[in-house]
Every structure is written in C-alpha cells, then in structure tokens.
Amino acid sequence: MTPDRAARRTPEPSSSVEVTGEHSQFRLDLERIRFSPYFSRLSAVTQVIAQPGAGPLIHNRLTHSIKVTAVARAIAVGFADPASPANALAREHGCDAVVVQAAASAHDLGHPPFGHLGERVLDRLARETLGLADGFEGNAQSYRILATLDVSAVAPHGLNLTSAVRAAVAKYPWTRFARPVPFPDGGLPRGLRLVDGAVEAGKFSAYDLDAADLAAARTGLPPMAQSLECSIMDTADDIAYSIHDVDDFYRAGLLSQGAVAREFRGWTQAATELRELADEELAARTAPPGSALEALRRKLRRSDDWIADDDAFAAAVGVVADDLVDGLLASPFDGSIASERALSSFTNGWIGHLQTSVVPAPPGVARTGLVTLDRGAWHEVEILKFVHRHFILDRADIAMYQRGLSRVLTRAVKGLTAWASDEYDRHRVPQRLRELIEIATDGYALLRRTRPEGVPVPEVGELARLGVGRGVVDYVASLSDDQALAVSEAIDGRPDRLWDIGQNL
C-alpha cells in the first residue's frame, strides 16, 4: 500500500481547505509555516554571532532559513529536469519542490536563543537539572513545534501538516534512545555515535512525547533513513551555512587574511611532514601551521571513509585558498560598493557551484542521505566549515561572551522552574508557560496510558515534575535573544529591562 503523502493526523473539513490536489496541500503547509509566529521569531535569534555586536546585515535564523529554502528549491527543481542524473531518483522517491521549501522553512524553528550555545546549555539543564531523559535538541524542538506547540484552527495541537512535510523536516528520524537499525555498510547515520561501545544519539528529530507523530509521518519509509525531500533540505542547509558564515565573519571583520593564509599555506607546503606527526602533536599549541587542516583531513578519513579522499582534500584546499584566502580576504571589507560586489560575487559563485554539485548518493551508506555533494564539492564544504570553526568559534572573546550567555539561560530555566513549582505563587506565572506545562503534562500522561513500544513510561508521581520541566524548556526555547535576557534579569530581581519582556510571554 502506497502511503498518502498528503495525509494529516487530524482530518480537516473540506470547508477549511480551499485548495485541492496533493501539490496544493503542500503549499498550504508552506503557508502555515511561514505565517507562524515561531517562524517570525527567528528574525530575533542568533545564527552564529549576535547582530548587536556585528551589525544588521549579519545572518539570523530567519535569513538563514530563507536562503536554505532558496537553495533547496533550486536543487529540487533541478531534479525535475529529465536530463538530470537525479531525475530517476526523484521519480522513485517523490520530490515535490514545495515540500522541500516547507521543510527548509521549518528546519530551524526549534533553535533556542543564542544559537548552538543555547542548544547545548538547554540540553544540559534539561537532563541534569530538570530530569528530562531526552534533554533538549533543536531538531526535536522544531518537530515538537510543528506537531504539538504551534496552533491551527483545524486541529487541537500543532499545524496538522501533511506526512510528506513532517517527514521532510526530520533530518535525524529517531528519538534519543531509539535502537539503531544496521545499514548495509555497517556504519551509523550522522547524529549517532559510539561511546564506550554503546550507541548515543547526539542528534535526533523527536522527543518521546512526539515519537508517535513522527512514526505516523514516516509510514512506508525505511527505518532511520531520510526521505529524499529531507535529504535535499539537509544538503541545502550545509551549503547555505558553509557560505553565509564566511560571509558574516568577513563582513564583521573577524576573519584575518594573515591567519587563514598561514594555516592554508602551512598545510600546502608541509603536508608530507604533517602526516608524520602524532594526533597530540597536531593539537599542541606549538604545532606548526597547517596542523589544524591536517587534523581535519584525518577526522574526515575516520568518520567518512565512504567519500573522503586525500587527493580531493588537497584539491579542495587549493580551491578554497585561491578563492577565499588569496581572493576575497585579500581586501578587507570596508562597506564600499566594491567590497559588496566582491562579497556578492564570492557568495553567488559558491552557491551556484554547490547547488549544481548535488548528486545521488551511493546506496547503503549510513553517513549520507539519498543525495550528497559530489566528491570535490563535499570536501570544499568541509573546508569552508573548518574556516569558521577554527578561526571564529574558538576565539577567546567569543568563548567569554558565550559563557555569559550560558548563565543567562541557566538563571531563566532555574528561576522559572522554581516559580512554576511554588505552591503559593505558581498561579502568577505567565499564561503561556502555564499552558505549555499543561500540554507537556498531558503528553506524559498519554505516554503512560498508551505505553508505546520502545518509549520509557513515566511513573504517576513523575507526571507533574516532568510536565513542569518540559514546559519550562518549551517556553525558554521559544524566546528571542532579547526576551531571554529580559526574563533572566527580571527573574533575578533586576528591573532594568522589565518592560522588554512583553505580553507575548
């Protein structure tokens, strides 16, 4: 039986849907996502570096999502061309460009304040402080918003999206404690890892509370494998942020041409000698130039031997060095028309090159979806991502700022949890927080009644505590950067930004 890709969890009365046909149903999903307040919120959530310190032209989660959507649509439309090498794959698996657009628009809805830092802090607090076994994960939070937290006039909870769109959002289609399904090559999908002989899910797309919804959306799909539309969205995400992060850091004046050139030239000129160094020598502060690139080459060979290749790596280092190090970075960004034109040429050239380099992936490989970048482009993207990781994210000033932001989230989570658990004062918590706690508590109670296979069943005495914990996490994760700062200061007794919080809390 062929699954109905346009099926919804809650049947909708015909009067509520003014469009007919599968493609039009997907367009309705796209509109529901784009009109969502969770989508609008992304304009005030950090991508990598905050806008107040770097200027308004730096990407936020909304502009990033819009650009991922554009790249993903271009790839999907290209697959529809009968001359495309991927056309047969598209016909076999289904590849609707609107489904891809909807998934790309929704893929970052669950990212909390302060970018990936916020994700790590909320996960630690959820597991260690609130006792939520599956913690916090941005992808799972995105799915929870679509399936449970957002609102629609036609369903009790969530946006009631079609199966195809819900499946396309799930980059890591399992829960935190799902048992891995063996792949033909014996590997584990990205997002899963071996730790002391046991499999851990560093990335996953649904909490236990939303596992049944995800399973229903993925009816007919192979276990733990992305749909084709999801694989296209995932690849587009990789393409967009590998280029736009470099764009941001160059525009903000954070990328030093001298430091980047030193690393690239060091590896190019001494690759043979660097290969003879032990891993700990590469990681030492006294390591020679090129050591970080050599460490990257080794990591790729260990984790992605299905595609990693030394010759392709060397060629990609040369391409990125020519275009970025000796090209774009040779002239500092000064805000002039000439520098804007140079940056635009760099960005557009790379986006065009990469989105036309998407090809069907080799079958049976756990580490990739149904599509991937060709070997050369795959290495180029890995090296572009290395530039922002090595030269930006490891900076001491950024690390210091992030440590401060982690305390902001810690104060907010602990303060709100104490308030929501206070027998004498919990009736005054924000209405939205009360509602989120009720939704989470009802969800845990449903797990206890239905006892789905493979999902831990909470004890009766845990329902209230778990509901408070998940509700607080849902609440804090839905704040903008500024709202998180205001909530943290207000709950800490500092009235400076009291009126910045707003009634929407």
Order of alpha helices (4+ residues) and beta strands (2+ residues): alpha-alpha-alpha-alpha-alpha-alpha-alpha-alpha-alpha-beta-beta-alpha-alpha-alpha-alpha-alpha-alpha-alpha-beta-beta-alpha-alpha-alpha-alpha-alpha
